[in-house]
Amino acid sequence: EHGQPYNVARMKAVLHAVAEKSDWGKKLPRGQGQGIAFHFSHRGYIAEVAEVTVSKEGALKVDRVVVVSDVGAQIVNLSGAENQVQGSVIDGLGAMLLQELTLEHGRIVQSNFSDYPMIRMPDVPAKVEVHFLKTDNPVTGLGEPALPPLAPAVCNAIFAATGKRLRSLPISKHDLRWS
């Protein structure tokens, strides 16, 4: 590992696997794009590819998210682990798209879900595919590692679809229209 806090071979393995599972680099029409991101957390390795469609009018739809994880040798409850990752992706999507806290006179303006919106089922991707690499590595955490790479993967996909680089969240504050 040569002084790195993470294992480069494991990082490469999840990136290569997610590229393969997502058909990374496929030709897409203007307004559609793929984005990739990686995250190392709780000794787990997670890579994600997001596929999006952005209409000329700027409407964003996250069509598909593919996740590959290396969280160690044995997953006892596969269905539970898949649900955990899918939930993290959906939670990350809601935060990335909609949620913002603002301050006025030293106080948070938002007081409830009426002004701090949560993602709704129609806005969830039709496909959140979850894959686990089978490795001989020690078992690691799976609680949150799938959430952080979601926003960079989606923002990279938006750039591929529109040429617009987003540098702040929530995405709902940005004009995604393209011509």
Backbone torsions as a table, in degrees:
resi	resn	phi	psi	omega
1	GLU	NA	-12.9	170.8
2	HIS	48.6	47.8	175.6
3	GLY	81.2	-2.1	178.7
4	GLN	-79.4	146.9	176.4
5	PRO	-74.2	-6.9	-179.3
6	TYR	-136.0	169.6	-178.2
7	ASN	-99.2	114.0	-176.0
8	VAL	-62.0	-36.6	179.7
9	ALA	-63.6	-40.2	178.1
10	ARG	-68.6	-37.7	176.8
11	MET	-61.5	-48.1	179.0
12	LYS	-60.9	-39.1	-177.7
13	ALA	-61.7	-44.5	179.7
14	VAL	-70.7	-35.1	177.7
15	LEU	-65.7	-44.9	178.1
16	HIS	-63.6	-41.9	-178.8
17	ALA	-66.2	-42.3	-179.4
18	VAL	-68.5	-34.2	176.5
19	ALA	-63.2	-43.1	179.5
20	GLU	-66.4	-47.5	-175.9
21	LYS	-67.0	-26.3	-176.2
22	SER	-98.6	-1.4	-174.7
23	ASP	57.9	48.0	-177.3
24	TRP	-55.0	136.7	176.0
25	GLY	88.2	3.9	179.6
26	LYS	-64.4	150.3	-179.6
27	LYS	-71.2	126.6	179.5
28	LEU	-126.9	150.1	177.4
29	PRO	-70.8	160.9	177.0
30	ARG	-55.8	139.3	-177.4
31	GLY	95.4	-8.0	174.0
32	GLN	-122.0	147.2	-179.9
33	GLY	-158.6	161.3	173.5
34	GLN	-115.1	146.3	174.5
35	GLY	-137.2	148.6	-176.8
36	ILE	-126.4	149.2	176.2
37	ALA	-154.2	157.8	-178.9
38	PHE	-131.0	149.8	175.7
39	HIS	-146.8	141.0	175.2
40	PHE	-116.5	121.4	-176.7
41	SER	-154.8	138.5	178.5
42	HIS	51.7	36.8	-178.8
43	ARG	64.1	17.8	175.7
44	GLY	-107.5	152.1	-177.1
45	TYR	-118.2	122.1	-174.7
46	ILE	-131.4	130.8	172.7
47	ALA	-126.1	142.9	-177.5
48	GLU	-135.9	143.8	169.7
49	VAL	-119.8	127.7	175.1
50	ALA	-108.8	139.9	173.8
51	GLU	-116.6	128.0	-176.9
52	VAL	-128.3	159.9	168.1
53	THR	-124.6	131.1	175.3
54	VAL	-122.2	118.2	179.9
55	SER	-70.6	162.9	177.0
56	LYS	-57.3	-30.3	-179.7
57	GLU	-79.7	-6.7	175.4
58	GLY	98.4	9.6	178.1
59	ALA	-77.4	126.1	-178.4
60	LEU	-98.6	134.1	171.9
61	LYS	-132.4	124.0	173.7
62	VAL	-87.5	110.1	-173.2
63	ASP	-82.1	-38.3	-172.0
64	ARG	-157.5	143.7	171.7
65	VAL	-131.0	129.3	177.1
66	VAL	-113.8	128.6	-177.7
67	VAL	-122.4	132.9	172.0
68	VAL	-124.0	130.7	-177.6
69	SER	-125.6	144.4	166.6
70	ASP	-120.5	98.9	-180.0
71	VAL	-117.6	24.3	173.7
72	GLY	108.8	-174.0	-166.8
73	ALA	-70.7	-39.5	-168.9
74	GLN	-133.3	126.5	171.5
75	ILE	-109.4	116.5	-174.1
76	VAL	-74.7	-43.5	-176.8
77	ASN	-119.4	90.8	-175.3
78	LEU	-60.5	-45.2	-179.7
79	SER	-61.1	-43.1	177.9
80	GLY	-63.2	-40.6	179.1
81	ALA	-65.9	-42.6	177.8
82	GLU	-61.6	-44.1	178.8
83	ASN	-63.0	-38.2	178.9
84	GLN	-60.9	-46.1	-179.5
85	VAL	-67.5	-44.9	178.6
86	GLN	-60.5	-41.3	177.5
87	GLY	-63.5	-39.7	177.7
88	SER	-64.0	-41.7	178.6
89	VAL	-62.6	-45.6	-178.6
90	ILE	-67.2	-41.3	177.2
91	ASP	-62.8	-43.7	178.0
92	GLY	-63.1	-37.0	178.8
93	LEU	-64.8	-44.0	178.4
94	GLY	-61.9	-44.6	179.0
95	ALA	-63.4	-43.2	-176.4
96	MET	-67.7	-39.2	-175.6
97	LEU	-79.6	-40.6	-162.0
98	LEU	-123.8	-33.6	-162.2
99	GLN	-88.1	135.0	179.4
100	GLU	-151.5	136.6	172.4
101	LEU	-108.2	130.2	178.1
102	THR	-122.3	151.8	-178.9
103	LEU	-113.4	138.5	170.8
104	GLU	-135.2	124.8	-179.8
105	HIS	53.2	38.8	176.3
106	GLY	79.0	8.9	-179.7
107	ARG	-124.8	148.3	176.7
108	ILE	-73.0	130.9	-177.0
109	VAL	-73.4	-43.6	-176.1
110	GLN	-68.7	133.9	-176.1
111	SER	-118.4	-19.4	-177.3
112	ASN	-161.8	-177.6	-176.9
113	PHE	-66.5	-14.7	176.6
114	SER	-66.5	-29.0	177.7
115	ASP	-122.0	14.5	172.6
116	TYR	-139.1	76.0	-167.7
117	PRO	-66.9	146.2	174.4
118	MET	-101.8	155.0	178.4
119	ILE	-67.2	145.9	179.1
120	ARG	-109.4	158.7	-176.6
121	MET	-54.5	-39.4	179.3
122	PRO	-63.3	-18.3	-178.4
123	ASP	-95.2	-0.5	-179.7
124	VAL	-82.5	140.4	178.3
125	PRO	-58.2	144.8	177.9
126	ALA	-63.5	-30.1	-177.9
127	LYS	-131.7	123.1	167.8
128	VAL	-123.7	98.0	-175.8
129	GLU	-91.4	131.8	-176.7
130	VAL	-120.8	129.8	178.6
131	HIS	-132.6	142.3	177.1
132	PHE	-119.0	131.7	174.1
133	LEU	-77.2	137.4	175.8
134	LYS	-91.2	112.1	-178.0
135	THR	-129.6	170.8	176.5
136	ASP	-95.9	14.1	-177.0
137	ASN	-77.9	156.8	177.6
138	PRO	-60.5	147.5	179.5
139	VAL	-65.5	139.1	-178.3
140	THR	-126.2	-175.8	-179.4
141	GLY	-78.8	152.3	177.9
142	LEU	-130.4	3.9	-174.7
143	GLY	-58.0	-55.1	-175.9
144	GLU	-119.7	-10.6	-170.1
145	PRO	-57.7	-22.0	-178.6
146	ALA	-81.8	-12.9	-179.0
147	LEU	-75.9	-50.2	-173.1
148	PRO	-58.4	-35.6	-178.4
149	PRO	-78.4	-6.3	-176.3
150	LEU	-64.8	-50.4	-177.8
151	ALA	-61.4	-46.6	178.0
152	PRO	-63.4	-36.7	178.3
153	ALA	-64.1	-44.8	179.7
154	VAL	-66.6	-43.5	179.9
155	CYS	-64.6	-36.3	175.0
156	ASN	-66.3	-36.1	177.7
157	ALA	-68.3	-38.6	176.5
158	ILE	-61.9	-42.7	177.2
159	PHE	-60.8	-43.7	179.0
160	ALA	-63.6	-33.8	-177.0
161	ALA	-80.5	-33.6	-169.7
162	THR	-125.5	-18.7	-172.7
163	GLY	82.2	4.6	179.9
164	LYS	-97.7	125.6	177.0
165	ARG	-93.1	124.6	177.3
166	LEU	-98.9	132.9	-177.6
167	ARG	-122.2	7.8	177.9
168	SER	-151.1	159.8	179.0
169	LEU	-122.1	156.6	4.7
170	PRO	-79.9	157.1	-178.4
171	ILE	-64.5	-28.3	-178.9
172	SER	-60.3	-16.6	179.1
173	LYS	-84.1	-5.7	-175.3
174	HIS	-103.7	147.8	173.3
175	ASP	-88.8	112.6	-177.6
176	LEU	-100.3	7.5	-178.8
177	ARG	-60.8	146.1	177.5
178	TRP	-140.9	160.9	178.7
179	SER	-131.3	NA	NA
